Amino acid sequence: MRTRDSRPVLFIGQASLPEFDHSQPLPDKISVLLWMLDGAERRHRLAKQDGRRIGMLDDEVDLQVNLRHDEIIVTLPGTNYAVKYCKPTKSPELYGKNFPEQVDRRSPISQAEFVAKAWSLANDKARELGWIK
């Protein structure tokens, strides 16, 4: 959906800039080199992300677990990720509420990974407190 301030994405070679003459297409050798460079940058970016994610899943991400009244609150500092857990009176397990609804690009882990890790930590805390078995 376009807003009044949005502009369509322009790709190299689609829009003419005054400082470049686009009257002739790029030579095939240059096009191939640009495609190879683009592919190498993508592979590097994906490898970096995969390496970071693998490392982060090995308990390098420090989620904070706090107890406030009858709620266990799990947060990821530096992000908007936070979730609250409580134990209803007649329930044998925790109940989650206020889950993050938007992806926070500053997070070193995905939203789903945060929720999964937060659930595990909240259950550990609830067992420690004697709320659940």
N, C-alpha and C positions, 0 to 999 in steps of 0.2 A: 504494500500500500504506500503510495507516495503522499508526502506532505508538501506544503508549499516551500519548505526549505530543502527538501531532498533533491538529489540529482542522480540520474542514472549512472551506473558504474561504467567507466570507460576503460577499455583494454588498449594495450599498446597497438598502435597502427589503426585504430578505429576513429580517433578524433585527430584532426589536424591542428598542430600547434604552429604558431607563426615562425618559430625558430627552426622548424624542421620542414623539409620538403618531402611530402608524402606522395608525390606524383608517380613515383615508381615503387613497386614492392621491394621488400628486402631480398637480398640474394639468398638462395637456398641454404648456403653454408652458414650464413648468419642466423637464419631462422632455426636451423638445427641446433646451433650452439645455444641460442636463447632457450629452446625447449629443454636441452640437456641441463642448463643452469637452473631452470625452474624445477625440474625433476630432482636435482641434487639438493636444492634448498628444501623441498618438501620432505625428502627422505631424512635430511638432517633434523628438521623440525620434528618429524614423527619419532625418530630415534631418541631425540632429547626428551620428548614428552613421555615415551614409553619407559625410558630409564628412570625418569623422575617419578613416575607413577609407581613403578615396581618398588623403588626405594621407599616411597611414602607409605605404601601399604604395610611395610614391615615396622610398624609402630613408631615411625619418625614424625608422624603428625600428632601434635599434642592437643587433643581435645580436652576441654576443661569440664569437669563434672562438679556441679554445685547443688547443694540442698537448700531449698527455700520453702519453709513451712512443710507442706505435704507434697512438694513437687521436686523432682530431680530434673535439673536443667543442664543440658549438654550443649556446649558452644565450641566453635572453632575460632580462636582469636584472629583478628585481622580480616574477618569475613562477616557476612550477614547470616551465616549458618548457625541456627540455634533450634533446639527442639525441647519441649517439656514433656515429662512423663509423670503420671500419678498412678496410684493404685486405688481403684474404686473399692469400697468396703467389702462387697461380696464377690469380688473378682480374684481369681488365683494368679493373675498376671498384670503387668503394667499396661497402662493406656497412654498412647502418645497423642500429643496435640500441638498445635502451632508449628507444624513442619515447615521447613523453608519451601517457598513456592516459586522462587526464581533462582536461576543459576547465578552463582557469584564467580565471575571470571578470575578473581584474585585468589581463589582457593586452589591449593595444590592437589586436592582430590575432587572427584566429581560429587555432585549433589547426592547421587545414589550411594556412593561409598561413604559419604558423611552420615547419611541416615542409618546405614547398616552398622557402622562403627559406633554411632551414638546409641543405637538400640542395645548393642552388646555391653557397652560401658554402663548404661543405665540399669540393665539387668544385674550386672555385677554389683553395683552400688545397692540396689534393692535387696539382693541376697545378703549383703554385708549388714544392712539395716534390719534384716529379718522380715521384710515386707513380703518376700516370696521365697519359695524353696528352691 
